[in-house]
Amino acid sequence: MQDEFIQVITTVDQKEVTEKLALILTKNQLAACVQIVGPITSIYQWKDNLEKSEEWLCLIKSKKNLFEKLEGKIKEAHPYKVPEIIALPIISGSKDYLEWLQNELKKT
């Protein structure tokens, strides 16, 4: 496979928003699959305060060359001022699965 596949991670505080985001990303072929995990507990610093919140984790399968568009769509639909949007490389995977990813994502 020539394309570089990535897994993008974001968290949201409402399951319904997470599902809406997953639908937007897959419908626009920016994600082949979005797995929603949760609820999880997040502990973090925000504006000099230690925060604790319940969130849902999105594991988004995509391609590196779609990241900018994917990031833009996440920011449009995301309720946070500064959402977590982190991309990790998929360094290897099942040939069949990677072919499926390739076929489900926007051609660029």
N, C-alpha and C positions, 0 to 999 in steps of 0.2 A: 504494500500500500504506500502510495506517495504522500498522501495526506497525513498531517500530524493531528491525531485525535487528542482531545483534552476532556477532563472532567472538571466542571465548574461547580463551585460550592457557594451557596448563599443560604441565609437563615431568615425566617419571617416569623412574626409573633402570632399569626392567625392561620390556622389550617386552610380556611377558605381562600385566603389570599394566595397561599402557596399553590393550591390547586388551580386557581385562575392563572397564575404565572406559568405553571407547567403547561396549561392548555395554549397560552399565547406562544410560548417558545416552540412547542411541537407543531402547532398549526402553521407557524412561519418557517418551519424546517430549520430552525436555528438549534434545535435539540432533537435528537432521535429518541431520547428517553429521559424522563425526569423521575427520579425516585424520591419519594417523600418519606422521611424518617422522623418519628417523634411521637410525643413531645420529648424534647431534650431540655436540659437546664444549662443556661449560659450564664457565666459570671464574668464581668468585664468592667473596665473603667470607662466612664462617660462623663465628660465635663467635671472632672475632679471628684466624682462620686463612684463608689463601688456599687455596681448594679447586679441584680440577679433576676433573670426572666425565663419564662417558658417559651421555647421556640420550636419551629419545625425546620428540619434540615433538608435542603434540596440538593441532590446529586444529579448534575446535568451533564449528559454525554453529548459532545459536539466536536467541532474541528477548530484548530487554532486560527485559521483564516476567517472564521465566522465570529471570533471573540468580540470584536468591536461592536458589531450589530447586536449580538447577544447581550452584551453589557448594556447597551442603550435600551433594549427592550426591558431588561431587568429594572433599570433605573426608572423607566416610565411607569412601571406597574408596582414598584416597591414602596411601601409606606415609610421606610426609614430615611432619614436625612443622609446618612452615610451607611449604605448597606454593605455587608460583607459580600464581595465578589472576588473569588480567588480561583484561578485556573491552574490545574495540575496536569502535567503531561501523562498520557497513557503510553507507557513505554513498550508495552507488549499486550497481546490479547489473542484470543481464539480467532483464527482466520475467518471462520464463518461469522462470528459476531462483528468483527471489524468490517467485513463486507456488508453486513446488514446496516451498520452505522453509516457507511459510505452511501448506500442507496437511499437512506431515509433523510439525509441532510441536503440542504440547499446546494445546488451546483454553483461553483464560483469559478 
